[in-house]
Amino acid sequence: MRLTDFWTRLDEAFGPGYAASIARDQVLSQLGGRTIEQALASGEQTHMVWRAVCAAYPDRVPARLR
């Protein structure tokens, strides 16, 4: 998954303002206690980060975006 696709999916799932907040502020256990931004900055593959988002927010991420 390309990084632009990742951000587009996150925006679609949460809305642009809330997506940015989640990426910056929400620590996910699925990412080893890191935020989305921290995981991506440390080189984590985007598809792995996206899977973590889907696992952390199963009710927010529509099936078509998984």
C-alpha positions as CSV (number, residue, x, y, z in Angstrom):
1,M,0.0,0.0,0.0
2,R,1.3,3.4,-0.9
3,L,1.5,6.1,1.8
4,T,-0.9,8.3,-0.1
5,D,-3.4,5.4,-0.2
6,F,-3.0,4.9,3.5
7,W,-3.8,8.5,4.3
8,T,-6.7,8.5,2.0
9,R,-8.2,5.4,3.7
10,L,-7.6,6.9,7.1
11,D,-9.4,10.1,6.1
12,E,-12.3,8.1,4.6
13,A,-12.7,6.0,7.8
14,F,-12.4,8.8,10.3
15,G,-12.8,12.2,8.5
16,P,-9.8,14.4,7.8
17,G,-9.7,16.2,11.1
18,Y,-10.2,13.2,13.3
19,A,-7.8,11.0,11.2
20,A,-5.0,13.5,11.8
21,S,-5.7,13.5,15.5
22,I,-5.7,9.7,15.7
23,A,-2.5,9.4,13.7
24,R,-0.7,11.9,16.0
25,D,-2.2,11.2,19.4
26,Q,-3.6,7.7,19.7
27,V,-1.1,5.0,20.9
28,L,-2.0,1.6,19.6
29,S,-0.9,-1.6,21.3
30,Q,-0.9,-3.3,17.9
31,L,1.9,-0.9,16.9
32,G,4.0,-1.7,19.9
33,G,2.8,1.2,21.9
34,R,3.4,3.7,19.2
35,T,1.2,6.2,17.4
36,I,0.5,5.8,13.6
37,E,2.9,8.7,12.9
38,Q,5.7,7.1,15.0
39,A,5.3,3.7,13.4
40,L,5.4,5.2,9.9
41,A,8.4,7.4,10.8
42,S,10.3,4.4,12.1
43,G,9.8,2.6,8.8
44,E,6.9,0.3,9.6
45,Q,5.3,-0.8,6.3
46,T,2.1,1.0,5.6
47,H,0.0,-2.2,5.1
48,M,1.1,-3.4,8.6
49,V,0.1,0.0,10.1
50,W,-3.2,-0.2,8.3
51,R,-3.9,-3.7,9.6
52,A,-3.2,-2.3,13.1
53,V,-5.7,0.5,12.5
54,C,-8.4,-2.0,11.4
55,A,-7.8,-4.2,14.4
56,A,-7.9,-1.2,16.8
57,Y,-11.1,0.3,15.3
58,P,-13.1,-2.6,13.8
59,D,-16.4,-0.7,14.0
60,R,-15.0,2.5,12.4
61,V,-13.2,1.1,9.3
62,P,-15.7,0.0,6.7
63,A,-15.2,-3.4,5.1
64,R,-14.6,-1.9,1.7
65,L,-11.5,-0.1,3.1
66,R,-10.0,-3.2,4.8
